[in-house]
Amino acid sequence: YTTRLNELLAQDKINATVINSGVDGDRPTFMMARLEQGLKANPNIKIVIFEPGPNERNKKFNLEPSAQILAFLQKINMPTIYVSHVWLQNNEEAQEFATKYGAYYYGHWVKGVPTNNTNRQYDQPGLPGHLTVAGCQLWANNMFPFVKEVMKARNIQ
């Protein structure tokens, strides 16, 4: 995902680098400290794509820390794209959640990615599971126009 998004930015002559600070299996309650460290270590960050994921399926323990993260990003005036998961919020709930914290709502993390063996690993019992390399590349392709819209709306060069 990150590699492909960087390629798309370069092809469009946008001088930016995408840094992936995600940790597989992580939960929102542990993300704030890593986010703060990442922002301090990379003071030129101009936008955050926040996708808390479904590793914490208890809505309270996912959405409350996610709200704290989004509130923090809003407080420091960091443009943020919020990516939800269907197990935790429907599109309407996620849109309201993003709007409450001044974030731009992209949609669910697999929006536009087919559930087939090309794009999904089927590494979860009875579920499509994680994205394959092709799925990650497709997700980046799908998200790129939205990232550009947000950059334009926030005058990010």
DSSP file with accessible surface (Angstrom, degrees, kcal/mol):
  #  RESIDUE AA STRUCTURE BP1 BP2  ACC     N-H-->O    O-->H-N    N-H-->O    O-->H-N    TCO  KAPPA ALPHA  PHI   PSI    X-CA   Y-CA   Z-CA
    1    1 A Y     >        0   0   51      0, 0.0     4,-2.6     0, 0.0     5,-0.2   0.000 360.0 360.0 360.0 -53.9    0.0    0.0    0.0
    2    2 A T  H  >  +     0   0   26      2,-0.2     4,-2.5     1,-0.2    16,-0.2   0.924 360.0  50.4 -62.1 -45.5    2.6    2.5    1.1
    3    3 A T  H  > S+     0   0  100      1,-0.2     4,-2.2     2,-0.2    -1,-0.2   0.938 113.2  45.8 -58.7 -47.3    4.9    1.7   -1.8
    4    4 A R  H  > S+     0   0   51      2,-0.2     4,-2.5     1,-0.2    -2,-0.2   0.909 111.2  51.4 -66.1 -41.4    2.2    2.1   -4.4
    5    5 A L  H  X S+     0   0    2     -4,-2.6     4,-2.3     1,-0.2    -1,-0.2   0.917 110.2  50.3 -63.3 -38.9    0.9    5.3   -2.9
    6    6 A N  H  X S+     0   0   42     -4,-2.5     4,-2.4    -5,-0.2    -1,-0.2   0.906 109.6  51.3 -63.6 -40.4    4.4    6.7   -3.0
    7    7 A E  H  X S+     0   0   84     -4,-2.2     4,-2.7     1,-0.2    -2,-0.2   0.921 110.0  49.2 -61.3 -43.8    4.7    5.6   -6.6
    8    8 A L  H  X S+     0   0   16     -4,-2.5     4,-1.7     2,-0.2    -2,-0.2   0.898 110.5  50.0 -64.5 -41.1    1.4    7.4   -7.5
    9    9 A L  H  <>S+     0   0    5     -4,-2.3     5,-3.1     2,-0.2    -1,-0.2   0.937 112.6  47.2 -61.5 -45.5    2.5   10.6   -5.7
   10   10 A A  H ><5S+     0   0   67     -4,-2.4     3,-1.9     1,-0.2    -2,-0.2   0.913 109.6  53.0 -63.6 -42.4    5.8   10.6   -7.6
   11   11 A Q  H 3<5S+     0   0  128     -4,-2.7    -1,-0.2     1,-0.3    -2,-0.2   0.841 110.1  48.8 -61.2 -32.4    4.1    9.9  -11.0
   12   12 A D  T 3<5S-     0   0   73     -4,-1.7    -1,-0.3    -5,-0.2    -2,-0.2   0.284 117.5-116.8 -89.6   8.8    1.9   12.9  -10.3
   13   13 A K  T < 5 +     0   0  190     -3,-1.9     2,-0.6     1,-0.2    -3,-0.2   0.824  63.2 150.6  57.7  36.7    5.0   15.0   -9.4
   14   14 A I      < -     0   0   34     -5,-3.1     2,-1.7    -6,-0.2    -1,-0.2  -0.893  45.5-138.9 -98.9 118.9    3.8   15.5   -5.9
   15   15 A N        +     0   0  158     -2,-0.6     2,-0.3    -3,-0.1    -5,-0.1  -0.598  59.9 113.0 -81.7  85.3    6.8   15.8   -3.6
   16   16 A A        -     0   0   39     -2,-1.7     2,-0.4   -10,-0.1    -2,-0.1  -0.982  51.5-146.0-151.6 156.9    5.7   13.7   -0.7
   17   17 A T        -     0   0  112     -2,-0.3     2,-0.5    -8,-0.1    -2,-0.0  -0.998  13.3-140.6-130.1 132.4    6.5   10.5    1.1
   18   18 A V        -     0   0   30     -2,-0.4     2,-0.5   -16,-0.2   -12,-0.1  -0.792  15.9-162.2 -91.6 129.1    4.0    8.1    2.7
   19   19 A I        -     0   0   85     -2,-0.5     2,-0.8   -13,-0.0    -2,-0.0  -0.960   8.9-146.7-112.9 125.2    5.3    6.6    6.0
   20   20 A N        +     0   0  107     -2,-0.5    -2,-0.0     1,-0.1   -18,-0.0  -0.824  25.2 167.0 -93.8 114.1    3.5    3.5    7.3
   21   21 A S        +     0   0   63     -2,-0.8    -1,-0.1     2,-0.1     2,-0.1   0.198  35.7 124.1-108.4  12.4    3.5    3.5   11.0
   22   22 A G        -     0   0   51      4,-0.0     2,-0.4    12,-0.0    -2,-0.0  -0.376  48.2-151.5 -72.3 153.4    0.9    0.8   11.4
   23   23 A V    >   -     0   0   80     -2,-0.1     3,-2.2     4,-0.0    -2,-0.1  -0.993  24.6-115.1-127.0 121.8    1.7   -2.4   13.4
   24   24 A D  T 3  S+     0   0  134     -2,-0.4     0, 0.0     1,-0.3     0, 0.0  -0.304 101.7  15.2 -56.9 131.6   -0.1   -5.6   12.4
   25   25 A G  T 3  S+     0   0   44      1,-0.2    -1,-0.3    31,-0.0    28,-0.0   0.442  94.3 145.4  85.2   0.5   -2.4   -6.8   15.1
   26   26 A D    <   -     0   0   17     -3,-2.2    29,-0.3     1,-0.0    -1,-0.2  -0.235  38.3-143.4 -72.0 160.8   -2.3   -3.4   16.9
   27   27 A R    >   -     0   0  109     28,-0.1     3,-2.2    27,-0.1     4,-0.4  -0.929  24.2-113.3-123.5 149.8   -5.3   -1.9   18.7
   28   28 A P  G >> S+     0   0    1      0, 0.0     3,-1.5     0, 0.0     4,-0.7   0.802 110.7  68.1 -54.1 -31.6   -6.3    1.7   18.9
   29   29 A T  G 34 S+     0   0   85     32,-0.4     3,-0.1     1,-0.3    33,-0.1   0.771 106.2  41.3 -62.1 -23.1   -5.6    1.9   22.6
   30   30 A F  G <> S+     0   0  132     -3,-2.2     4,-0.7     1,-0.1    -1,-0.3   0.441  97.9  79.2-100.5  -1.5   -1.9    1.5   21.8
   31   31 A M  H <> S+     0   0   23     -3,-1.5     4,-2.6    -4,-0.4     5,-0.2   0.782  75.7  69.3 -82.2 -28.6   -1.8    3.8   18.8
   32   32 A M  H  X S+     0   0   43     -4,-0.7     4,-2.9     1,-0.2     5,-0.2   0.932  99.1  48.5 -60.2 -46.7   -1.7    7.3   20.4
   33   33 A A  H  > S+     0   0   54      1,-0.2     4,-2.4     2,-0.2    -1,-0.2   0.918 113.8  47.1 -61.4 -42.4    1.8    6.9   21.8
   34   34 A R  H  X S+     0   0   67     -4,-0.7     4,-2.7     2,-0.2    -1,-0.2   0.897 111.8  51.4 -66.7 -38.1    3.2    5.7   18.5
   35   35 A L  H  X S+     0   0   33     -4,-2.6     4,-2.6     2,-0.2     5,-0.2   0.950 110.5  47.6 -62.9 -48.3    1.4    8.5   16.7
   36   36 A E  H  X S+     0   0   76     -4,-2.9     4,-2.1     1,-0.2    -2,-0.2   0.923 113.8  47.7 -60.4 -42.8    2.8   11.2   19.0
   37   37 A Q  H  X S+     0   0  133     -4,-2.4     4,-2.6    -5,-0.2    -1,-0.2   0.907 111.7  50.7 -63.7 -42.1    6.3    9.7   18.6
   38   38 A G  H  X S+     0   0   14     -4,-2.7     4,-1.6     1,-0.2    -2,-0.2   0.893 109.9  49.0 -63.9 -40.3    6.0    9.5   14.8
   39   39 A L  H  < S+     0   0   24     -4,-2.6     6,-0.3     2,-0.2    -1,-0.2   0.889 113.4  47.1 -67.9 -36.9    4.8   13.2   14.6
   40   40 A K  H  < S+     0   0  175     -4,-2.1    -2,-0.2    -5,-0.2    -1,-0.2   0.903 114.3  46.7 -69.2 -40.2    7.8   14.3   16.7
   41   41 A A  H  < S+     0   0   74     -4,-2.6    -1,-0.2     1,-0.3    -2,-0.2   0.742 122.0  37.3 -72.8 -23.6   10.3   12.2   14.7
   42   42 A N    ><  +     0   0   60     -4,-1.6     3,-1.9    -5,-0.2    -1,-0.3  -0.660  67.1 171.1-128.6  74.0    8.8   13.4   11.4
   43   43 A P  T 3  S+     0   0  103      0, 0.0    -1,-0.1     0, 0.0    -2,-0.1   0.627  72.2  67.0 -66.1 -10.3    7.9   17.1   11.9
   44   44 A N  T 3   +     0   0  137      2,-0.0     2,-0.1     0, 0.0    -5,-0.1   0.354  67.3 130.7 -91.4   7.7    7.2   17.6    8.2
   45   45 A I    <   +     0   0   47     -3,-1.9     3,-0.1    -6,-0.3    -3,-0.0  -0.400  29.8 177.5 -61.8 132.9    4.2   15.3    8.2
   46   46 A K        +     0   0  110      1,-0.3     2,-0.3    -2,-0.1    -1,-0.1   0.520  60.8  21.0-116.1 -11.3    1.3   17.2    6.5
   47   47 A I        -     0   0   40     31,-0.1     2,-0.4     2,-0.0    -1,-0.3  -0.982  60.8-149.0-157.7 147.1   -1.5   14.6    6.6
   48   48 A V  E     -a   80   0A  19     31,-2.4    33,-3.0    -2,-0.3     2,-0.7  -0.980   3.8-156.0-122.0 132.7   -2.4   11.5    8.5
   49   49 A I  E     -a   81   0A  51     -2,-0.4     2,-0.6    31,-0.2    33,-0.2  -0.957  20.9-165.1-102.6 112.4   -4.4    8.5    7.2
   50   50 A F  E     +a   82   0A  17     31,-3.3    33,-2.7    -2,-0.7    -2,-0.0  -0.907  20.8 162.8-109.2 116.2   -5.9    6.9   10.3
   51   51 A E        -     0   0   63     -2,-0.6    33,-0.1    31,-0.2    31,-0.1  -0.891  12.7-174.7-130.8  95.4   -7.3    3.4   10.0
   52   52 A P        -     0   0    5      0, 0.0     3,-0.4     0, 0.0     4,-0.2   0.738  30.5-155.8 -70.2 -19.3   -7.7    1.8   13.4
   53   53 A G        -     0   0    6     30,-0.4     3,-0.4     1,-0.2    32,-0.1   0.111  26.7 -78.2  72.1 174.4   -8.7   -1.6   12.0
   54   54 A P  S    S+     0   0   22      0, 0.0    -1,-0.2     0, 0.0   -27,-0.1   0.223  89.6 109.0-101.2  13.7  -10.7   -4.4   13.5
   55   55 A N  S    S+     0   0   62     -3,-0.4     2,-0.8   -29,-0.3   -28,-0.1   0.855  84.5  49.9 -61.1 -31.2   -8.2   -6.0   15.8
   56   56 A E  S    S+     0   0   34     -3,-0.4    -1,-0.2    -4,-0.2   -30,-0.0  -0.915  71.0 176.3-104.2 103.4  -10.2   -4.6   18.7
   57   57 A R        +     0   0  137     -2,-0.8     2,-0.7     5,-0.1    -1,-0.1   0.576  50.4  99.7 -88.2  -9.0  -13.7   -5.7   17.9
   58   58 A N  S  > S-     0   0   74      1,-0.2     4,-1.3    -3,-0.1     5,-0.2  -0.697  70.1-146.6 -75.9 115.3  -15.3   -4.3   21.1
   59   59 A K  H >>>S+     0   0   98     -2,-0.7     4,-3.5     1,-0.2     3,-0.5   0.880  94.5  52.9 -53.7 -43.5  -16.7   -1.0   19.9
   60   60 A K  H 3>5S+     0   0  114      1,-0.2     4,-1.7     2,-0.2    -1,-0.2   0.934 112.2  44.0 -59.3 -46.1  -16.0    0.7   23.2
   61   61 A F  H 345S+     0   0  106     -3,-0.2   -32,-0.4     2,-0.2    -1,-0.2   0.590 122.3  39.5 -80.3  -8.8  -12.4   -0.2   23.2
   62   62 A N  H <X5S+     0   0    0     -4,-1.3     4,-1.8    -3,-0.5    -2,-0.2   0.831 119.6  39.8 -97.7 -52.6  -11.9    0.6   19.5
   63   63 A L  H  X5S+     0   0   34     -4,-3.5     4,-2.7    -5,-0.2    -3,-0.2   0.844 110.3  56.4 -74.7 -34.2  -14.0    3.8   19.1
   64   64 A E  H  X<S+     0   0  102     -4,-1.7     4,-2.0    -5,-0.5    -1,-0.2   0.966 113.3  39.7 -64.8 -49.3  -13.1    5.5   22.4
   65   65 A P  H  > S+     0   0   12      0, 0.0     4,-2.3     0, 0.0    -1,-0.2   0.893 115.2  54.4 -65.6 -34.1   -9.3    5.5   21.8
   66   66 A S  H  X S+     0   0    0     -4,-1.8     4,-2.8     1,-0.2    -2,-0.2   0.912 107.2  50.7 -62.7 -40.4  -10.0    6.3   18.1
   67   67 A A  H  X S+     0   0   15     -4,-2.7     4,-2.7     1,-0.2    -1,-0.2   0.903 108.8  51.6 -63.3 -39.5  -12.0    9.3   19.1
   68   68 A Q  H  X S+     0   0  126     -4,-2.0     4,-2.2     2,-0.2    -2,-0.2   0.905 111.2  47.8 -64.1 -40.3   -9.1   10.4   21.4
   69   69 A I  H  X S+     0   0    2     -4,-2.3     4,-2.6     2,-0.2    -2,-0.2   0.941 113.2  46.7 -65.7 -46.8   -6.7   10.1   18.5
   70   70 A L  H  X S+     0   0    2     -4,-2.8     4,-2.4     1,-0.2    -2,-0.2   0.896 111.7  51.4 -63.7 -38.1   -8.9   12.0   16.1
   71   71 A A  H  X S+     0   0   38     -4,-2.7     4,-2.6     2,-0.2    -1,-0.2   0.904 110.2  49.8 -64.5 -40.8   -9.5   14.7   18.8
   72   72 A F  H  X S+     0   0   45     -4,-2.2     4,-2.0     2,-0.2    -2,-0.2   0.936 111.4  47.8 -61.3 -47.8   -5.7   15.0   19.2
   73   73 A L  H  <>S+     0   0    0     -4,-2.6     5,-3.0     1,-0.2    -2,-0.2   0.889 112.7  49.6 -62.8 -37.7   -5.2   15.3   15.4
   74   74 A Q  H ><5S+     0   0   95     -4,-2.4     3,-1.5     3,-0.2    -1,-0.2   0.923 108.0  54.1 -65.1 -42.6   -8.0   17.9   15.3
   75   75 A K  H 3<5S+     0   0  182     -4,-2.6    -2,-0.2     1,-0.3    -1,-0.2   0.867 111.3  43.7 -61.5 -38.1   -6.4   19.9   18.1
   76   76 A I  T 3<5S-     0   0   76     -4,-2.0    -1,-0.3    -5,-0.1    -2,-0.2   0.347 114.3-119.4 -90.1   7.9   -3.0   20.1   16.4
   77   77 A N  T < 5 +     0   0  115     -3,-1.5    -3,-0.2     1,-0.2    -2,-0.1   0.865  54.9 161.5  59.2  40.4   -4.8   21.0   13.1
   78   78 A M      < -     0   0   28     -5,-3.0    -1,-0.2    -6,-0.1   -31,-0.1  -0.837  43.6-122.0 -92.9 115.8   -3.4   17.9   11.3
   79   79 A P        -     0   0   12      0, 0.0   -31,-2.4     0, 0.0     2,-0.4  -0.370  39.2-168.3 -56.2 131.0   -5.4   17.0    8.2
   80   80 A T  E     -a   48   0A   6     22,-0.4    24,-3.1   -33,-0.2     2,-0.6  -0.989  24.2-154.7-134.1 134.0   -6.7   13.5    8.7
   81   81 A I  E     -ab  49 104A   0    -33,-3.0   -31,-3.3    -2,-0.4     2,-0.5  -0.938  20.8-151.4-102.6 122.6   -8.3   10.9    6.5
   82   82 A Y  E     -ab  50 105A   2     22,-3.3    24,-2.4    -2,-0.6    25,-0.7  -0.842  10.0-169.1 -99.5 129.4  -10.3    8.5    8.5
   83   83 A V  E     - b   0 107A   0    -33,-2.7   -30,-0.4    -2,-0.5    25,-0.2  -0.979  12.7-163.7-118.2 123.1  -10.7    4.9    7.2
   84   84 A S  E     - b   0 108A   1     23,-1.8    25,-2.3    -2,-0.5     2,-0.4  -0.322  14.5-126.8-101.0 179.9  -13.3    2.8    9.0
   85   85 A H    >>  -     0   0   14     23,-0.2     3,-2.1   -32,-0.1     4,-2.0  -1.000  15.2-133.6-131.0 136.0  -14.1   -0.9    9.3
   86   86 A V  T 34 S+     0   0   88     -2,-0.4    -1,-0.1     1,-0.3    22,-0.0   0.741 103.5  64.2 -61.6 -25.2  -17.6   -2.4    8.6
   87   87 A W  T 34 S+     0   0  107      1,-0.2    -1,-0.3     3,-0.0     3,-0.1   0.715 114.8  30.8 -70.4 -18.7  -17.4   -4.5   11.7
   88   88 A L  T <4 S+     0   0    5     -3,-2.1     2,-0.3     1,-0.4    -2,-0.2   0.741 128.4  10.6-110.9 -34.4  -17.3   -1.4   13.9
   89   89 A Q     <  -     0   0    7     -4,-2.0    -1,-0.4     4,-0.0     2,-0.1  -0.994  62.2-130.8-147.8 142.1  -19.3    1.3   12.1
   90   90 A N     >  -     0   0   78     -2,-0.3     4,-2.7    -3,-0.1     5,-0.2  -0.377  46.9 -94.6 -80.3 173.9  -21.6    1.5    9.1
   91   91 A N  H  > S+     0   0   87      1,-0.2     4,-2.6     2,-0.2     5,-0.2   0.887 125.3  50.7 -59.7 -39.9  -20.8    4.3    6.6
   92   92 A E  H  > S+     0   0  137      2,-0.2     4,-2.4     1,-0.2    -1,-0.2   0.936 112.5  45.9 -64.5 -46.6  -23.2    6.8    8.1
   93   93 A E  H  > S+     0   0   77      1,-0.2     4,-2.4     2,-0.2    -2,-0.2   0.917 114.4  48.5 -61.4 -43.2  -21.8    6.2   11.7
   94   94 A A  H  X S+     0   0    0     -4,-2.7     4,-2.8     2,-0.2     5,-0.2   0.892 109.8  51.6 -66.9 -39.1  -18.2    6.5   10.4
   95   95 A Q  H  X S+     0   0   85     -4,-2.6     4,-2.8    -5,-0.2    -1,-0.2   0.935 112.0  46.5 -62.1 -45.2  -19.0    9.7    8.4
   96   96 A E  H  X S+     0   0  121     -4,-2.4     4,-2.4     2,-0.2    -2,-0.2   0.904 112.1  51.8 -61.8 -41.5  -20.5   11.3   11.5
   97   97 A F  H  X S+     0   0   30     -4,-2.4     4,-1.0     2,-0.2    -2,-0.2   0.939 112.7  44.3 -60.9 -48.6  -17.5   10.1   13.6
   98   98 A A  H ><>S+     0   0    0     -4,-2.8     5,-2.8     1,-0.2     3,-0.8   0.938 113.3  50.5 -63.0 -46.9  -15.0   11.6   11.1
   99   99 A T  H ><5S+     0   0   86     -4,-2.8     3,-1.9     1,-0.2    -1,-0.2   0.890 102.2  61.3 -60.4 -40.6  -17.0   14.9   10.8
  100  100 A K  H 3<5S+     0   0  140     -4,-2.4    -1,-0.2     1,-0.3    -2,-0.2   0.835 113.0  37.7 -54.7 -33.7  -17.2   15.3   14.6
  101  101 A Y  T <<5S-     0   0   35     -4,-1.0    -1,-0.3    -3,-0.8    -2,-0.2   0.164 117.3-107.8-108.7  18.1  -13.4   15.4   14.7
  102  102 A G  T < 5S+     0   0   42     -3,-1.9   -22,-0.4     1,-0.2    -3,-0.2   0.705  73.0 140.0  68.0  20.5  -12.8   17.4   11.5
  103  103 A A      < -     0   0    9     -5,-2.8     2,-0.5    -6,-0.2    -1,-0.2  -0.567  55.9-116.5 -94.1 159.7  -11.5   14.4    9.6
  104  104 A Y  E     -b   81   0A  66    -24,-3.1   -22,-3.3    -2,-0.2     2,-0.6  -0.827  28.1-135.5 -93.4 130.3  -12.2   13.5    6.0
  105  105 A Y  E     +b   82   0A  24     -2,-0.5   -22,-0.2   -24,-0.2     3,-0.1  -0.783  25.0 176.7 -95.3 119.9  -14.0   10.2    5.7
  106  106 A Y  E     -     0   0A   6    -24,-2.4     2,-0.3    -2,-0.6   -23,-0.2   0.868  43.8-115.4 -82.7 -42.8  -12.7    7.8    3.0
  107  107 A G  E     -b   83   0A   2    -25,-0.7   -23,-1.8   -13,-0.0    -1,-0.3  -0.875  57.0 -19.9 132.1-168.5  -14.9    4.8    3.6
  108  108 A H  E >   -b   84   0A  25     -2,-0.3     3,-2.4   -25,-0.2   -23,-0.2  -0.427  67.9-110.8 -73.2 151.7  -14.4    1.3    4.8
  109  109 A W  T 3  S+     0   0   34    -25,-2.3    -1,-0.1     1,-0.3   -24,-0.1   0.736 116.4  45.3 -60.5 -24.6  -10.8    0.0    4.4
  110  110 A V  T >  S+     0   0   34      2,-0.0     3,-2.7     3,-0.0    -1,-0.3   0.234  77.6 148.1-104.8  18.4  -11.7   -2.5    1.7
  111  111 A K  T <  S+     0   0  101     -3,-2.4    31,-0.1     1,-0.3    -4,-0.0  -0.268  77.9   3.8 -54.3 122.5  -13.9   -0.1   -0.3
  112  112 A G  T 3  S+     0   0   58      1,-0.2    -1,-0.3    30,-0.0    -2,-0.0   0.522 101.1 118.1  79.8   4.7  -13.5   -1.0   -4.0
  113  113 A V    <   -     0   0   10     -3,-2.7    -1,-0.2    26,-0.0    22,-0.1  -0.916  62.6-131.6-106.9 114.1  -11.3   -4.1   -3.3
  114  114 A P        -     0   0   59      0, 0.0     2,-1.5     0, 0.0     5,-0.2  -0.257  14.0-121.8 -63.2 148.3  -13.0   -7.3   -4.4
  115  115 A T  S    S+     0   0   86      4,-0.1     2,-0.3     3,-0.1    -5,-0.0  -0.666  70.0 117.5 -90.7  79.6  -13.1  -10.3   -2.1
  116  116 A N  S >> S-     0   0   59     -2,-1.5     4,-2.4    12,-0.0     3,-0.5  -0.857  81.2 -96.1-135.4 173.4  -11.3  -12.7   -4.3
  117  117 A N  T 34 S+     0   0  131     -2,-0.3    -2,-0.0     1,-0.2    -1,-0.0   0.703 119.0  60.4 -68.3 -19.2   -8.1  -14.7   -4.1
  118  118 A T  T 34 S+     0   0   94      1,-0.1    17,-0.4    16,-0.1    16,-0.4   0.888 119.9  23.4 -72.0 -38.4   -6.2  -12.0   -6.1
  119  119 A N  T <4 S+     0   0   14     -3,-0.5    13,-1.8    15,-0.2     2,-0.4   0.606 120.5  52.5-106.6 -15.8   -6.9   -9.3   -3.6
  120  120 A R  B  <  -C  131   0B  20     -4,-2.4    11,-0.2    11,-0.3     9,-0.1  -0.950  62.0-146.8-128.4 147.2   -7.5  -11.1   -0.3
  121  121 A Q        -     0   0  100      9,-3.2     8,-0.2    -2,-0.4    10,-0.1   0.676  21.7-144.0 -84.5 -21.7   -5.5  -13.7    1.6
  122  122 A Y        +     0   0   99      6,-3.4     7,-0.2     8,-0.4     4,-0.1   0.922  52.3 141.9  52.3  46.0   -8.3  -15.7    3.1
  123  123 A D        +     0   0   66      5,-0.5     6,-0.1     7,-0.1    -1,-0.1   0.323  45.7  77.9 -99.2   5.3   -6.0  -16.1    6.1
  124  124 A Q  B >  S-D  127   0C  65      3,-0.9     3,-2.3     6,-0.1     2,-0.1  -0.938 100.1 -93.2-113.1 137.8   -8.8  -15.8    8.7
  125  125 A P  T 3  S-     0   0  124      0, 0.0    -2,-0.1     0, 0.0     4,-0.1  -0.298 106.2 -12.8 -54.7 114.6  -11.1  -18.7    9.4
  126  126 A G  T 3  S+     0   0   86      1,-0.2    -3,-0.0    -4,-0.1    -4,-0.0   0.542 120.2  97.7  73.9   8.5  -14.1  -18.3    7.1
  127  127 A L  B <  S-D  124   0C  57     -3,-2.3    -3,-0.9     1,-0.1    -1,-0.2  -0.919  81.6-119.2-129.1 155.0  -13.2  -14.7    6.2
  128  128 A P        -     0   0   31      0, 0.0    -6,-3.4     0, 0.0    -5,-0.5   0.819  54.9-177.4 -61.9 -30.9  -11.4  -13.0    3.3
  129  129 A G        +     0   0   11     -7,-0.2     0, 0.0    -8,-0.2     0, 0.0  -0.256  34.6   3.6  73.6-153.4   -8.8  -11.7    5.8
  130  130 A H  S    S-     0   0   63      1,-0.1    -9,-3.2   -10,-0.1    -8,-0.4  -0.159  79.1 -97.0 -68.8 162.9   -5.9   -9.4    5.0
  131  131 A L  B     -C  120   0B  16    -11,-0.2   -11,-0.3   -10,-0.1    -1,-0.1  -0.498  31.2-133.1 -78.4 146.5   -5.1   -7.8    1.6
  132  132 A T     >  -     0   0   27    -13,-1.8     4,-2.7    -2,-0.2     5,-0.2  -0.307  38.8 -92.2 -79.8 177.9   -2.6   -9.4   -0.8
  133  133 A V  H  > S+     0   0  108      1,-0.2     4,-2.5     2,-0.2     5,-0.2   0.942 132.2  49.6 -58.3 -44.7    0.0   -7.3   -2.4
  134  134 A A  H  > S+     0   0   35    -16,-0.4     4,-2.4     1,-0.2    -1,-0.2   0.900 110.2  50.8 -62.2 -39.4   -2.4   -6.8   -5.4
  135  135 A G  H  > S+     0   0    0    -17,-0.4     4,-2.6     2,-0.2    -1,-0.2   0.908 110.1  49.2 -64.5 -41.3   -5.1   -5.8   -2.9
  136  136 A C  H  X S+     0   0   34     -4,-2.7     4,-2.3     2,-0.2    -2,-0.2   0.908 111.5  49.4 -63.9 -41.4   -2.9   -3.3   -1.2
  137  137 A Q  H  X S+     0   0   87     -4,-2.5     4,-2.5     2,-0.2    -2,-0.2   0.912 111.7  48.6 -65.1 -40.6   -1.9   -1.8   -4.6
  138  138 A L  H  X S+     0   0   46     -4,-2.4     4,-2.7     2,-0.2    -2,-0.2   0.913 109.5  52.5 -64.7 -42.0   -5.6   -1.6   -5.6
  139  139 A W  H  X S+     0   0   19     -4,-2.6     4,-2.5     2,-0.2    -2,-0.2   0.928 110.5  47.9 -60.3 -43.7   -6.4    0.1   -2.3
  140  140 A A  H  X S+     0   0    0     -4,-2.3     4,-2.3     1,-0.2    -2,-0.2   0.928 111.7  50.2 -62.7 -43.7   -3.7    2.7   -2.9
  141  141 A N  H  < S+     0   0   61     -4,-2.5    -2,-0.2     1,-0.2    -1,-0.2   0.904 113.8  45.8 -59.4 -42.9   -4.9    3.2   -6.5
  142  142 A N  H  < S+     0   0   55     -4,-2.7     4,-0.4     1,-0.2    -1,-0.2   0.866 116.7  43.8 -68.1 -38.6   -8.5    3.7   -5.1
  143  143 A M  H >X S+     0   0    0     -4,-2.5     4,-2.4    -5,-0.2     3,-0.6   0.780  93.1  82.1 -80.2 -26.5   -7.5    6.0   -2.3
  144  144 A F  H 3X S+     0   0   21     -4,-2.3     4,-2.6     1,-0.3     5,-0.2   0.875  89.4  50.2 -51.9 -48.0   -5.0    8.2   -4.3
  145  145 A P  H 3> S+     0   0   70      0, 0.0     4,-2.1     0, 0.0    -1,-0.3   0.896 112.1  49.6 -59.9 -35.0   -7.7   10.5   -5.9
  146  146 A F  H <> S+     0   0   39     -3,-0.6     4,-2.4    -4,-0.4    -2,-0.2   0.914 108.8  51.6 -68.9 -42.1   -9.2   11.1   -2.4
  147  147 A V  H  X S+     0   0    8     -4,-2.4     4,-2.7     1,-0.2    -1,-0.2   0.931 110.3  49.8 -58.6 -44.1   -5.7   11.8   -0.9
  148  148 A K  H  X S+     0   0   76     -4,-2.6     4,-2.5    -5,-0.2    -1,-0.2   0.896 108.6  52.7 -62.6 -39.8   -5.2   14.4   -3.7
  149  149 A E  H  X S+     0   0  122     -4,-2.1     4,-2.9    -5,-0.2    -1,-0.2   0.917 111.2  46.2 -60.2 -46.3   -8.6   15.9   -3.0
  150  150 A V  H  X S+     0   0    2     -4,-2.4     4,-2.2     2,-0.2    -2,-0.2   0.919 111.5  51.6 -64.5 -42.8   -7.8   16.4    0.7
  151  151 A M  H  <>S+     0   0   14     -4,-2.7     5,-3.2    -5,-0.2     4,-0.2   0.920 112.9  45.6 -59.9 -42.1   -4.4   17.8   -0.2
  152  152 A K  H ><5S+     0   0  182     -4,-2.5     3,-1.2     3,-0.2    -2,-0.2   0.933 111.7  51.6 -66.3 -44.7   -6.0   20.3   -2.5
  153  153 A A  H 3<5S+     0   0   68     -4,-2.9    -1,-0.2     1,-0.3    -2,-0.2   0.843 117.9  38.5 -62.1 -32.9   -8.7   21.2    0.0
  154  154 A R  T 3<5S-     0   0   74     -4,-2.2    -1,-0.3    -5,-0.2    -2,-0.2   0.286 111.0-119.5-100.8   7.6   -6.0   21.8    2.7
  155  155 A N  T < 5 +     0   0  125     -3,-1.2     2,-0.6    -4,-0.2    -3,-0.2   0.906  52.3 166.2  54.7  46.5   -3.6   23.5    0.3
  156  156 A I      <       0   0   25     -5,-3.2    -1,-0.2    -6,-0.2    -2,-0.1  -0.838 360.0 360.0 -95.7 124.2   -0.9   20.8    1.0
  157  157 A Q              0   0  155     -2,-0.6  -143,-0.1  -143,-0.0  -111,-0.0  -0.653 360.0 360.0 -91.4 360.0    1.9   20.8   -1.5
